Amino acid sequence: MRNITLAAVALVAGAGAAAAQTPLADRILAVRDGTVRLAYAVRDGICGDGETFIRDRGRGDDHYVSFEERDGRRWRNAPCEPGPARVEIIRLEGAVNRVRVYVGGEWRTGGGDVTDLGTVSAPQAAKALIVLAQRERRADRAIFAAMIADSAVVWPDLLTLAKNDDAPKASRKSAVFWLSQAAGDAAVRGLTDLASDQRQDRDVREQAVFALSQRPHDEGVPILIRLARGDRDPAIRRKALFWLGQSDDPRALALFEAILTGK
């Protein structure tokens, strides 16, 4: 799976708070065994072939968000439909067993017990998906599904989720990753695409940022934070934020919150 920058639903505030239940989440969680399906609009630029890939055309035709599988198809030339998102939540013995996400296409008629919730509001879908990710051990992919929802502002809930020690570890890690991406967008907003300092090659600088990310946290994290806050090259700021998102350092979360709240 490839992940890229996206943004996205406000539920509750404060670290460690439980995700607020929603009527849509209640309907999903009421299914003990079987498959729950729902569909909703995606944000501008998101498209897919309904089966194997999801792409963010807002960042170029070669910017892929995810692959469900690789089957040898000529996916670069495949049609890319602008929605809807289709999410399939497989429930087994009262728990989420798997979450699948597609964009475009149609549901196949299949056997088994299927609960089709139809097309729902994108912000409501995002809220319900974040609830699943916070509650269920195998629902971390629901965060990605929430991130592509149209008109949803997810980062406040992701911050709450990332700080919640009781939430599943995979969901917390996914929340931190997407927070770093959202913070990267906010940090470079309004800046020019050209680096202000062209004396050093950008590839060399990006490699140096990566090297810093591999250093002990007390050594590397403060420098990455300084780069993320003040470097004049948007690409370097984004790269520093990306590696901070992989660090599991509480200072990184504090930075993401500060950037996203404009503090």
Secondary structure, DSSP 4 states (H G I P E B T S, - for coil): -------------STTPPPPP-HHHHHHHT--SEEEEEEE-B-TTEEE-SSSEEEEGGG-TT-EEEES---S--GGGS--B---EEEEEEEETTEEEEEEEEESS-PPP-SS-EEEEEE--HHHHHHHHHHHHHH-TT-THHHHHHHTBTT---HHHHHHHHT-TTS-HHHHHHHHHHHHHHHHHHHHTT--SS-S--SS-HHHHHHHHHHHHTS-HHHHHHHHHHHHHH-S-HHHHHHHHHHHHTS--HHHHHHHHHHHHT-
